Amino acid sequence: MPPLKTQVLCPNCRSPVMATIEQLFDVAQDPAAKQRFLSGRFNLINCPNCRFQGQASTLLVYHDPDKELLLSYTPMELGLPQAEQEKALGKLVNEVINKLPQEKRKGYLLSPKPALTLQGMIERVLEGEGITREMLDAQRSRAQLAQKFLTLPAEQWPALAKEHDAELDAMFFQMLTATLEAAALEGNQAGAEQMLALRNKLSELSSFGAQARKRQQTLENTARELQALGNKLTKDKLLELVMKAEGEDQLAAYVSLVRPLMDYSFFEALTRRVDKTKDAEHDRLAKLRDTLLQLTQEVDQAEQARVAEASNLLRSLLEAPNLEQAVVENMPRLDDTFMAVLNANMEAAQKAGRRDILQRLEQINQAIVQLMQESAPPEIKFINDLLQMGDAEAEAALKSRVAEVSPPVVEAMNYISESLRQNGQPALADRLDKLRGVALGLVMDANWKK
């Protein structure tokens, strides 16, 4: 049953409101349904009468055949008699069964598991994904701590951060980032800025933030060291560098930046060095080799997991009945790995002469580019405009649009330039550095005139 635009009653003032209502989330028919359901961004209403924003109350059925999971939820506020509930839910369940091949119709389909609340239904789905109740409780605890920070004035944040330093961990900052991205996608600029300010301040106040800054500094220093070597960076030179590395953070930086160079022959050479040494030096190099092997394995496993997740996401977008909506809902997951998988599939489809698949992949790519352009901050849009121009045209555009050339634009240019270099696009980074010099001059002139 596809989503239907219909009239519902506002839960707050009971006024009739038009909304798009989705009652059946069937992962068998629409792989994107799982992410859509877990995001909570469905059946949303915006009442023009009382300004209420939230979810409409309606019957729901969720189905995932791989997990043999069939759930139902009937909001108590609907006040439906038992017979009407069973009839409405039976219709949704029958639709699930009728679309399944005969061999996949199993016993679990005869008795949907009812959830007492929508949150309970979501938690059942998450449990099926391997997310335990303890993990959910820990996540709720992190969310409550973040909310506690937001209810206090900023001058009280240091004391609270010191009190809860152990809880300000990687998962906490991941939650802040996810919340920030969700607010930005929903157009809640104030909420996104508030969450960004909290994340930045807690990065300064927490032990985890200090460690992250130290690792980031090590990574940046290592990247500059490798860039300075240029074509002189050989496996032998890399071997010399890692043997002199100061701590595991620097070793991790080498692995993350030049993993392809650390192949079988590299480790063979390192093993020969180990075998030629004795006593303390032998133990040090053997430990270094073991650490490198572990780090490369972790990087490879993480990359394989990212590629697998990106491939699954691409499959769900290929099958999504509403591509634009699916792209919006999955925007936080459309990272560099996903784009690499998408481009690889486009090349494979073109080589195989599969014009039908290529056309769909191109539609996905176009939808992503369009959404990124629409949701990008003004300074990023400005920089993207400049990079689409020739050098002379871009410099002229900077001077003609001087009112838009602000310190945040210059800072964004610097950040994007660094990212381009790390992603192997030095020529584009050089172009942006030249434009940044022009922009910086314009900002200085404007300040001088003041």
C-alpha positions in Angstrom: 0.0 0.0 0.0 1.8 3.2 -1.2 1.6 6.4 0.9 -1.7 8.3 0.4 -2.3 12.0 0.7 -5.5 12.2 2.8 -7.2 14.3 5.4 -6.5 13.6 9.1 -7.3 15.4 12.4 -4.6 17.4 14.1 -3.7 15.6 17.4 -3.6 19.0 19.1 -6.6 21.0 18.0 -8.5 18.3 16.0 -8.7 20.5 12.9 -8.7 18.7 9.5 -5.2 18.7 8.0 -3.9 17.2 4.7 -1.0 14.8 5.2 0.8 12.0 3.4 0.0 8.8 5.4 2.0 5.6 5.2 0.7 2.6 7.1 2.6 -0.4 5.7 6.4 -0.5 5.9 7.3 -3.7 3.9 11.1 -4.1 3.6 10.4 -7.0 1.1 8.9 -4.6 -1.4 10.8 -1.4 -0.5 14.3 -1.8 1.2 14.3 1.9 2.0 11.3 1.5 4.2 13.4 0.3 7.1 15.5 3.5 7.2 12.4 5.6 6.6 10.6 3.9 9.6 13.6 4.1 11.9 14.2 7.8 11.1 10.7 8.6 12.4 10.2 11.0 9.5 6.9 9.6 8.3 3.2 10.6 8.6 4.2 14.1 9.5 1.7 16.9 9.7 2.0 20.6 10.0 -1.3 22.1 11.3 -1.9 25.6 9.8 -4.5 26.3 12.6 -2.5 25.7 15.8 1.0 25.3 14.3 1.4 21.8 15.7 4.1 19.8 14.0 4.3 16.0 14.6 3.1 12.6 13.6 -0.4 11.7 12.7 -1.9 8.8 14.7 -2.6 5.8 12.5 -2.4 2.0 12.4 1.0 0.7 11.3 2.4 -2.6 10.1 6.1 -3.3 9.7 7.5 -6.4 7.8 11.0 -7.7 7.3 11.1 -11.2 5.8 14.8 -11.7 6.4 14.3 -11.2 10.2 10.9 -13.0 10.0 9.5 -9.9 11.7 5.9 -8.8 11.5 4.9 -6.0 13.8 1.7 -4.0 14.3 0.8 -0.9 16.2 -2.7 0.6 16.9 -2.6 4.0 18.7 -4.9 3.9 21.7 -6.1 7.5 20.9 -7.8 6.2 17.8 -10.3 4.4 20.1 -11.0 1.7 17.5 -13.2 -1.2 18.5 -11.4 -4.6 18.5 -13.3 -5.8 15.4 -12.3 -2.7 13.4 -8.7 -3.0 14.5 -8.5 -6.6 13.4 -10.2 -5.8 10.1 -7.8 -2.9 9.3 -4.7 -4.7 10.3 -5.8 -7.9 8.5 -6.1 -5.9 5.3 -2.5 -4.6 5.7 -1.1 -8.1 6.6 -2.9 -9.7 3.7 -1.2 -7.2 1.4 2.2 -8.3 2.8 1.3 -12.0 2.3 -0.1 -11.6 -1.2 3.1 -10.0 -2.5 5.4 -12.7 -1.1 6.3 -15.8 -3.2 4.7 -19.0 -2.0 7.9 -20.4 -0.6 8.5 -17.3 1.7 5.0 -17.5 3.3 5.9 -18.7 6.8 4.1 -19.1 10.1 5.2 -15.8 11.6 2.9 -14.1 9.1 -0.2 -15.5 10.9 0.4 -13.7 14.1 1.8 -10.1 13.9 3.4 -9.1 17.2 1.6 -6.0 18.6 3.5 -3.0 20.0 2.0 -0.9 22.7 3.7 2.2 21.6 5.4 3.5 18.5 8.7 3.8 20.3 8.3 0.2 21.4 7.7 -0.8 17.8 10.9 1.0 16.7 12.9 -0.7 19.5 11.7 -4.1 18.3 13.0 -3.3 14.8 16.3 -2.2 16.2 16.6 -5.3 18.3 16.2 -7.3 15.1 19.2 -5.4 13.8 21.3 -6.5 16.7 20.9 -3.3 18.8 20.2 -4.4 22.3 18.0 -2.7 24.9 21.2 -1.9 26.9 22.5 -0.1 23.8 19.3 1.8 23.4 19.3 2.8 27.1 22.8 4.0 26.7 21.8 6.1 23.7 18.9 7.6 25.6 21.2 8.4 28.4 23.5 10.3 26.0 20.5 12.1 24.5 19.4 13.2 28.0 22.9 14.4 28.8 23.0 16.5 25.6 19.6 18.0 26.4 20.8 18.8 29.9 23.7 20.8 28.4 21.3 22.6 26.1 19.1 23.7 29.0 22.0 25.3 30.9 23.8 28.5 30.1 27.1 28.0 28.3 29.1 29.2 31.3 27.9 26.1 33.3 29.0 23.7 30.6 32.6 23.2 31.8 31.5 22.0 35.3 29.0 19.6 33.8 31.5 18.4 31.2 34.0 17.6 34.0 31.3 15.7 35.9 30.4 13.6 32.9 33.7 13.4 31.2 33.7 9.6 30.9 30.3 9.8 29.1 31.5 12.3 26.5 32.9 9.5 24.3 32.9 8.6 20.6 29.3 7.5 20.6 28.2 10.7 22.3 29.8 12.9 19.6 28.4 10.6 16.9 25.0 11.2 18.3 25.5 15.0 18.3 26.7 14.9 14.7 23.7 12.7 13.6 21.3 15.1 15.4 23.0 18.1 13.8 22.7 16.6 10.3 19.1 15.6 10.8 18.2 19.2 12.0 20.0 20.7 9.0 18.2 18.3 6.5 14.8 19.3 8.1 15.6 23.0 7.6 15.9 23.6 11.3 18.9 26.0 11.0 18.6 27.2 14.6 18.7 23.7 16.0 21.6 22.7 13.8 23.6 25.7 14.9 22.8 25.1 18.5 24.0 21.5 18.3 27.1 22.5 16.4 28.0 25.0 19.1 27.5 22.3 21.7 29.7 19.8 19.8 32.5 22.3 19.3 32.5 23.4 22.9 32.5 19.9 24.3 35.3 19.0 21.9 37.3 21.6 23.8 36.2 20.6 27.3 36.3 16.7 27.1 39.2 14.3 27.4 37.9 12.6 24.3 37.9 15.9 22.4 41.5 16.5 23.5 42.6 13.0 22.3 40.7 13.6 19.0 42.5 16.9 18.5 45.8 15.3 19.2 45.1 12.5 16.7 43.9 15.0 14.1 47.0 17.1 14.5 49.2 14.0 14.1 47.2 13.1 11.0 47.7 16.6 9.5 51.4 16.6 10.3 51.8 13.2 8.8 49.9 14.2 5.7 52.1 17.2 5.2 55.2 15.0 5.6 54.0 12.6 2.9 52.9 15.4 0.6 56.4 17.0 0.8 58.0 13.7 -0.4 55.8 13.6 -3.5 57.1 11.0 -6.0 60.0 10.2 -3.6 57.6 8.3 -1.3 58.5 4.6 -2.0 57.9 1.5 0.0 61.5 1.7 1.2 61.1 5.3 2.3 57.8 4.5 4.0 59.5 1.6 5.9 62.0 4.1 7.2 59.3 6.4 8.3 57.2 3.8 10.2 60.3 2.5 11.9 60.8 6.0 13.4 57.1 6.6 14.1 56.4 8.2 17.5 53.5 6.2 18.9 50.5 4.3 17.6 48.7 7.5 16.5 51.4 8.2 14.0 51.3 4.6 12.8 47.6 4.8 12.4 48.0 8.0 10.4 50.4 6.3 8.0 48.0 3.4 7.6 45.0 5.7 6.9 46.9 7.8 4.4 49.0 5.3 2.4 47.4 1.9 3.0 47.9 0.7 -0.6 51.7 0.9 -0.1 51.6 -1.5 2.9 51.2 -4.6 0.8 52.7 -8.1 1.1 56.2 -7.0 -0.1 56.2 -4.1 2.4 55.6 -6.5 5.3 58.2 -8.9 3.9 60.8 -6.1 4.0 59.7 -5.2 7.5 60.0 -8.8 8.6 63.6 -9.0 7.2 64.4 -6.0 9.3 63.0 -7.7 12.3 65.0 -10.8 11.7 68.3 -8.9 11.4 67.9 -7.3 14.9 68.3 -8.7 18.4 67.2 -8.1 21.9 65.3 -4.8 22.6 65.4 -3.6 19.0 64.0 -6.9 17.8 61.2 -6.8 20.3 60.4 -3.2 19.3 60.2 -3.9 15.6 58.3 -7.1 16.1 55.7 -5.2 18.2 55.6 -2.4 15.5 55.0 -5.0 12.8 52.2 -6.6 14.9 50.6 -3.2 15.4 50.8 -2.3 11.7 49.2 -5.7 10.8 46.4 -5.0 13.3 45.8 -1.4 12.1 45.8 -2.4 8.4 43.3 -5.3 9.2 41.1 -2.8 11.0 41.2 -0.3 8.1 40.5 -3.1 5.6 37.5 -4.4 7.6 36.1 -1.0 8.1 36.4 -0.2 4.4 34.8 -3.5 3.5 31.9 -2.8 5.9 31.5 0.7 4.4 31.5 -0.7 0.9 28.9 -3.3 1.9 26.7 -0.7 3.5 27.0 1.6 0.6 26.1 -1.3 -1.8 23.1 -2.1 0.2 22.0 1.5 0.3 22.5 1.8 -3.5 20.3 -1.3 -4.0 17.6 0.3 -1.9 17.7 3.5 -3.9 17.6 1.5 -7.1 14.3 -0.1 -5.9 12.9 3.0 -4.1 9.5 4.0 -5.5 10.1 7.6 -4.6 13.7 8.4 -5.3 13.8 12.0 -4.2 12.3 11.1 -0.8 14.7 8.2 -0.4 17.7 10.4 -1.1 16.6 13.0 1.4 16.0 10.3 4.1 19.4 8.8 3.5 21.4 12.0 3.0 23.7 11.5 6.1 24.8 8.1 4.6 25.7 9.4 1.1 29.4 9.8 1.8 32.6 9.4 -0.3 32.4 5.6 -0.1 28.8 5.6 -1.4 29.7 8.0 -4.3 32.7 5.7 -5.2 30.4 2.7 -5.2 27.8 4.6 -7.3 30.5 5.7 -9.8 31.9 2.1 -10.0 28.4 0.8 -10.8 27.8 3.4 -13.4 31.1 2.5 -15.2 30.2 -1.3 -14.9 26.7 -0.7 -16.3 28.1 1.4 -19.2 30.7 -1.3 -20.1 28.0 -4.0 -19.9 25.7 -2.0 -22.2 23.0 -2.0 -19.5 21.4 1.3 -20.5 18.4 0.7 -18.3 20.5 0.4 -15.1 22.8 3.2 -16.1 19.9 5.5 -16.6 18.6 4.8 -13.1 22.1 5.2 -11.6 22.4 8.6 -13.4 19.0 9.6 -11.9 20.3 8.7 -8.4 23.5 10.7 -9.0 21.5 13.7 -10.3 19.2 13.6 -7.3 22.1 13.5 -4.9 23.9 16.4 -6.6 20.8 18.5 -6.6 20.1 17.9 -3.0 23.6 18.7 -2.0 23.5 21.9 -3.9 20.2 22.9 -2.3 21.2 22.0 1.3 24.8 23.4 1.1 25.5 26.6 3.2 25.7 29.8 1.2 29.5 30.0 1.4 29.9 26.4 0.1 27.5 27.2 -2.8 29.6 30.3 -3.5 32.8 28.3 -3.6 31.2 25.6 -5.8 30.1 28.4 -8.2 33.7 29.7 -8.4 35.2 26.2 -9.0 32.9 25.8 -12.0 34.5 28.9 -13.7 37.8 29.5 -15.3 40.5 31.2 -13.3 40.0 34.7 -14.7 36.3 34.4 -14.5 36.4 33.2 -10.9 38.6 36.1 -9.8 36.3 38.6 -11.6 33.3 36.9 -9.8 35.0 37.3 -6.5 35.5 41.0 -7.1 32.0 41.6 -8.4 30.4 39.7 -5.5 32.6 41.2 -2.8 29.7 41.5 -0.4 29.6 37.7 -0.2 33.3 37.4 0.5 33.4 37.1 4.2 35.8 35.4 6.8 33.6 32.3 6.8 34.0 32.0 3.0 37.8 32.2 3.4 37.8 29.6 6.2 35.6 27.3 4.1 38.0 27.7 1.2 40.9 26.6 3.4 38.9 23.6 4.7 37.9 22.5 1.2 41.4 23.0 -0.1 42.8 20.7 2.6 40.1 18.1 1.8 40.8 18.2 -1.9 44.5 17.5 -1.2 43.8 14.6 1.1 41.5 13.2 -1.6 44.1 13.3 -4.2 43.0 16.4 -6.1 46.0 18.8 -5.7 45.4 20.7 -9.0 41.9 21.7 -7.8 43.3 22.5 -4.4 45.9 24.8 -5.9 43.2 26.6 -7.9 41.2 27.1 -4.7 44.3 28.3 -2.8 44.8 31.1 -5.5 41.2 32.1 -5.2 41.5 32.1 -1.4 44.4 34.5 -1.7 42.2 36.9 -3.7 39.3 36.5 -1.3 41.6 37.1 1.7 42.9 40.3 0.1 39.3 41.5 -0.4 38.4 40.8 3.2 41.5 42.7 4.4 40.6 45.7 2.1 37.1 45.7 3.5 38.4 45.7 7.1 40.9 48.5 6.3 38.2 50.7 4.8 36.1 50.3 8.0 
